[in-house]
């Protein structure tokens, strides 16, 4: 196995506006308009850069969230937001989610490359296909296309975008005539310092993983156990190799939900208080959305029925994330909890993405264990309350990782692709 003590882990922050828990807005460190305050966003960028973090991620949901369980129902458009943050920072990477279902490839290619050029080569595109009828109705559709159709469109969409980005360097027109798009032309935007934005992918379905193996440079994965994470890690790396790429070309970055404290007891108390301060329906509604079944109809003191855990009868119309669902069902099958026990357990272990409740030192142990086990190239960390959770990551977690030789002391590269390429190599797993 390659010596993984060289290079460094990759650390990203999934910026869920105020934090991943609905009660994040109640933090006394926030103002009533923090989510649209330019200084709040600039401060996030500066704090991440103080910790020499690789990237900050911002999701885009083209629909008004349900405040009953959505921690951040209102969001600014990511590329415009990160364009502002780019002016307040110099090195940290800036990743924006954008849908291949509800965008035009020429417009998005132009927008992303313009942003990448002006940010000095720090832009990344997190490719998603979007799910849910509510989003579709904002674009005049009754529902989103079937899952396979969305991914077929996504594959062609990405090919068109990358061809247009290449045209910026070659000056040659793109002539593409496919099942979904007809394009004759090229971009007027010049190449960026890193050539073009970094491609990331977040889908956990077979077609999503196939797309990741073919084009992604980073995968925002959903992993609840180290064993399943190792399995997924090897799968995607092999898919990259099957596509004629080096396994090092794609970095695996699972999400990790965080509640941190100076002691484990303090961290658990923080997690409990934030959960208790949020909507009572939060856990049930999130579970329902993730598994595709109305969890409010389940008996709280009974185990999950097999028919609920079984694969969806029609994966094409399933409205949730297949990656999230797979992780959740695997976790439930391991311990066979009652519904009530599982909902309590997810306060500490996560739901969809894994959870971590503890001290920065314990978090460093967790990162090192998964990293040295060949389960990850890094993590996309998601603090319960962003405004102070990010400071703990930058000022307490990162120094611990540096002392262990797992993280750099200063930025050594200036582009997002450079940060990824400077990270530790993939183990030789055969």
Buried (B, 14 or more C-beta within 10 A) or exposed (E): EBEBEEBBBBBBBBBBBBBBBBBBBBBEEBEEEBBEEEEBBBBBBBBBBBBBBBBBBBBBBBBEBEEBBBBBBEBBBBBEBBBEBBEBBBBBBBBBBBBBBBBEBBEBBBBBBBBBBBBBBBBBBBBBBBBBEBBBEEBEEEBBBBBEBBBBBBBBBBBBBBBBBBBBEEEEEBEBEBEBBEBEEBBEBEBBBBBBBBBBBBBBBEBBBBBBBBBBBBBBBBBBBBEBBBEBBBBBBBBBBEBEBEBBBBBBBBBBBBBBBEEEEBBBBBBBBBBEEBBEBBBBBBBBBBBBBEBEEBEEEEBBEEEBBEEBEEBEEBBBBBBBBBBBBBBBEEEEBBBEBBBBBBBBBBBBBBBBBBBBEBBBBBBBEBBBBBBBBBBBBBBBBBBBBBBBBBEBBBBBBBEBEBBBEEBEBBBBBBBBBBBBBBBEEE
